[in-house]
Amino acid sequence: MSKSIERRLLLSVTIDNCVTQAFTVGGPGGGGKDTSNTGVRVIHEPSGAVGRAQESRSQLTNKQKAFYRMASSDKFVAWVKQEAARQQGQVSIDAKVEAELARDKLKVEYRTAKGWETVE
């Protein structure tokens, strides 16, 4: 017997959730390469992830590649994990660290001529 795991969509990121920028591709190649905006940069602002593509003469192909590279980046993957945990009600690592560094959990001492004294 196998257990059935319930799956539900936690988040969805599309190209509409990103900032897309077209830019002119320089370098050799001819065919209007220097004058057309075929290079594409895709920026997912919440995560800070960026994908960039300029290999193709097609802006659409470069947009698809740039989105894939953005979605595969370490920054985006880390953001997805953090966002999924937040949506499931899990405490973020930052909140855990803040809780552990609360004043009532810390003991601060300093050395004097008489020995160690505790800060209250």
C-alpha positions as a Markdown table, in Angstrom:
| # | Residue | x | y | z |
|---|---|---|---|---|
| 1 | Met | 0.0 | 0.0 | 0.0 |
| 2 | Ser | 1.3 | 3.4 | -0.9 |
| 3 | Lys | 0.3 | 6.5 | 0.9 |
| 4 | Ser | -1.3 | 9.2 | -1.2 |
| 5 | Ile | 0.4 | 12.6 | -0.8 |
| 6 | Glu | -1.9 | 15.6 | -1.2 |
| 7 | Arg | -0.3 | 18.2 | -3.4 |
| 8 | Arg | -1.4 | 21.8 | -3.8 |
| 9 | Leu | 0.0 | 24.7 | -5.7 |
| 10 | Leu | 1.9 | 27.0 | -3.3 |
| 11 | Leu | 3.0 | 29.7 | -5.7 |
| 12 | Ser | 3.3 | 30.4 | -9.4 |
| 13 | Val | 5.7 | 32.7 | -11.1 |
| 14 | Thr | 5.2 | 33.7 | -14.7 |
| 15 | Ile | 6.9 | 36.1 | -17.1 |
| 16 | Asp | 4.2 | 38.6 | -16.1 |
| 17 | Asn | 5.6 | 38.6 | -12.5 |
| 18 | Cys | 9.0 | 39.7 | -13.8 |
| 19 | Val | 10.6 | 42.7 | -15.3 |
| 20 | Thr | 11.8 | 42.1 | -18.9 |
| 21 | Gln | 14.3 | 44.3 | -20.6 |
| 22 | Ala | 15.4 | 44.2 | -24.2 |
| 23 | Phe | 18.9 | 45.3 | -25.1 |
| 24 | Thr | 21.0 | 45.7 | -28.2 |
| 25 | Val | 23.4 | 42.8 | -28.8 |
| 26 | Gly | 26.9 | 43.9 | -29.9 |
| 27 | Gly | 29.7 | 42.0 | -31.5 |
| 28 | Pro | 30.3 | 40.5 | -34.9 |
| 29 | Gly | 27.5 | 38.8 | -36.8 |
| 30 | Gly | 25.9 | 41.2 | -39.2 |
| 31 | Gly | 22.3 | 40.9 | -40.3 |
| 32 | Gly | 21.2 | 43.9 | -38.2 |
| 33 | Lys | 22.5 | 42.3 | -35.0 |
| 34 | Asp | 23.9 | 45.6 | -33.7 |
| 35 | Thr | 20.7 | 47.5 | -34.4 |
| 36 | Ser | 18.0 | 45.2 | -33.1 |
| 37 | Asn | 17.0 | 44.7 | -29.5 |
| 38 | Thr | 17.2 | 40.9 | -29.4 |
| 39 | Gly | 19.0 | 40.5 | -26.1 |
| 40 | Val | 16.7 | 40.0 | -23.1 |
| 41 | Arg | 17.1 | 40.3 | -19.4 |
| 42 | Val | 14.5 | 38.9 | -17.1 |
| 43 | Ile | 14.4 | 40.1 | -13.5 |
| 44 | His | 12.4 | 38.6 | -10.7 |
| 45 | Glu | 12.4 | 41.5 | -8.2 |
| 46 | Pro | 11.2 | 39.7 | -5.0 |
| 47 | Ser | 14.1 | 37.3 | -5.2 |
| 48 | Gly | 16.7 | 39.5 | -7.0 |
| 49 | Ala | 17.2 | 36.7 | -9.5 |
| 50 | Val | 18.3 | 37.7 | -13.1 |
| 51 | Gly | 18.4 | 35.7 | -16.3 |
| 52 | Arg | 20.0 | 36.9 | -19.5 |
| 53 | Ala | 20.1 | 35.6 | -23.0 |
| 54 | Gln | 21.4 | 37.0 | -26.3 |
| 55 | Glu | 22.4 | 34.0 | -28.4 |
| 56 | Ser | 19.5 | 33.9 | -30.8 |
| 57 | Arg | 18.4 | 36.5 | -33.3 |
| 58 | Ser | 14.9 | 35.9 | -32.0 |
| 59 | Gln | 13.8 | 38.1 | -29.1 |
| 60 | Leu | 11.1 | 35.5 | -28.1 |
| 61 | Thr | 13.7 | 32.7 | -28.0 |
| 62 | Asn | 16.0 | 34.8 | -25.9 |
| 63 | Lys | 13.1 | 35.7 | -23.6 |
| 64 | Gln | 12.4 | 32.0 | -23.0 |
| 65 | Lys | 16.0 | 31.2 | -22.3 |
| 66 | Ala | 16.4 | 34.2 | -20.0 |
| 67 | Phe | 13.3 | 33.2 | -18.0 |
| 68 | Tyr | 14.6 | 29.6 | -17.7 |
| 69 | Arg | 18.0 | 30.9 | -16.5 |
| 70 | Met | 16.4 | 33.2 | -14.0 |
| 71 | Ala | 14.2 | 30.4 | -12.7 |
| 72 | Ser | 17.2 | 28.0 | -12.4 |
| 73 | Ser | 19.4 | 30.5 | -10.5 |
| 74 | Asp | 20.5 | 29.9 | -7.0 |
| 75 | Lys | 18.8 | 33.1 | -5.8 |
| 76 | Phe | 15.4 | 32.2 | -7.2 |
| 77 | Val | 15.5 | 28.6 | -5.9 |
| 78 | Ala | 16.4 | 29.9 | -2.4 |
| 79 | Trp | 13.5 | 32.4 | -2.6 |
| 80 | Val | 11.1 | 29.7 | -3.7 |
| 81 | Lys | 12.1 | 27.5 | -0.7 |
| 82 | Gln | 11.7 | 30.4 | 1.7 |
| 83 | Glu | 8.4 | 31.5 | 0.2 |
| 84 | Ala | 7.0 | 28.0 | 0.3 |
| 85 | Ala | 8.0 | 27.6 | 3.9 |
| 86 | Arg | 6.4 | 30.9 | 4.8 |
| 87 | Gln | 3.1 | 30.0 | 3.1 |
| 88 | Gln | 3.0 | 26.8 | 5.0 |
| 89 | Gly | 3.3 | 28.6 | 8.3 |
| 90 | Gln | 6.9 | 27.6 | 9.0 |
| 91 | Val | 9.2 | 30.0 | 10.8 |
| 92 | Ser | 12.0 | 31.5 | 8.6 |
| 93 | Ile | 15.6 | 31.0 | 9.5 |
| 94 | Asp | 15.9 | 34.7 | 10.1 |
| 95 | Ala | 13.1 | 34.6 | 12.7 |
| 96 | Lys | 14.6 | 31.6 | 14.4 |
| 97 | Val | 18.0 | 33.4 | 14.7 |
| 98 | Glu | 16.3 | 36.5 | 16.1 |
| 99 | Ala | 14.5 | 34.4 | 18.7 |
| 100 | Glu | 17.7 | 32.7 | 19.7 |
| 101 | Leu | 19.5 | 36.0 | 20.0 |
| 102 | Ala | 16.8 | 37.5 | 22.3 |
| 103 | Arg | 18.3 | 39.4 | 25.3 |
| 104 | Asp | 16.9 | 37.0 | 27.8 |
| 105 | Lys | 18.8 | 34.1 | 26.1 |
| 106 | Leu | 22.2 | 35.8 | 26.0 |
| 107 | Lys | 24.8 | 36.1 | 28.7 |
| 108 | Val | 27.2 | 38.8 | 28.0 |
| 109 | Glu | 30.4 | 39.0 | 30.1 |
| 110 | Tyr | 33.4 | 41.3 | 30.1 |
| 111 | Arg | 36.8 | 41.0 | 31.7 |
| 112 | Thr | 37.9 | 43.5 | 34.4 |
| 113 | Ala | 40.9 | 43.6 | 36.7 |
| 114 | Lys | 38.8 | 41.7 | 39.2 |
| 115 | Gly | 37.8 | 39.0 | 36.8 |
| 116 | Trp | 34.7 | 38.4 | 34.6 |
| 117 | Glu | 31.6 | 40.5 | 35.2 |
| 118 | Thr | 28.1 | 39.9 | 33.7 |
| 119 | Val | 26.2 | 42.6 | 31.8 |
| 120 | Glu | 22.6 | 42.9 | 33.2 |
